[in-house]
Amino acid sequence: MSSHRIRNIFVQGPISPAFIAEKIAAHSDKTNIGGHSIFLGQVRADEKEGKTVVSIDYTAYEEMALEKMHAIRQETFNKYDLTCMHVYHSLGQVKAGEISLFVFTSSVHRKPAIDACAEIVERIKAELPVWGREILSDESHVWKENR
């Protein structure tokens, strides 16, 4: 890994398809990469208490989350033979149908990219101090529980 600085993973609002495409396109000149794995987390319009989730308002303890993500990044690079890893998580309001989490891993071969991507998603859900307040159709809310 070329850099050990703590990277900001947070973006305000939804992660746009254009942003995702731009990140993917930026790898076309990296000819040592043979496989990419991508996870996109999308806000669902779940039914809660007889109402529909219309959006999620994400908040985080940013400093702690960034330090934890840095540790996850280091551990994942040490465990898998990755060439690249990109993680972006929304803060603020993200409507149902929009993307709130983008994890993108690359490696010489597909298996490390796929395995690392899956592990990163699980660790983000379990370990990062990020919370989602699900806004319901009547403007009430419930706190999201990660499963």
Secondary structure as GFF3:
##gff-version 3
##sequence-region A 1 147
A	DSSP	beta_strand	10	12	.	.	.	ID=ss1
A	DSSP	alpha_helix	17	25	.	.	.	ID=ss2
A	DSSP	beta_strand	35	42	.	.	.	ID=ss3
A	DSSP	beta_strand	47	48	.	.	.	ID=ss4
A	DSSP	beta_strand	51	60	.	.	.	ID=ss5
A	DSSP	alpha_helix	62	79	.	.	.	ID=ss6
A	DSSP	beta_strand	82	95	.	.	.	ID=ss7
A	DSSP	beta_strand	99	107	.	.	.	ID=ss8
A	DSSP	alpha_helix	110	127	.	.	.	ID=ss9
A	DSSP	beta_strand	130	136	.	.	.	ID=ss10
A	DSSP	beta_strand	141	143	.	.	.	ID=ss11
###
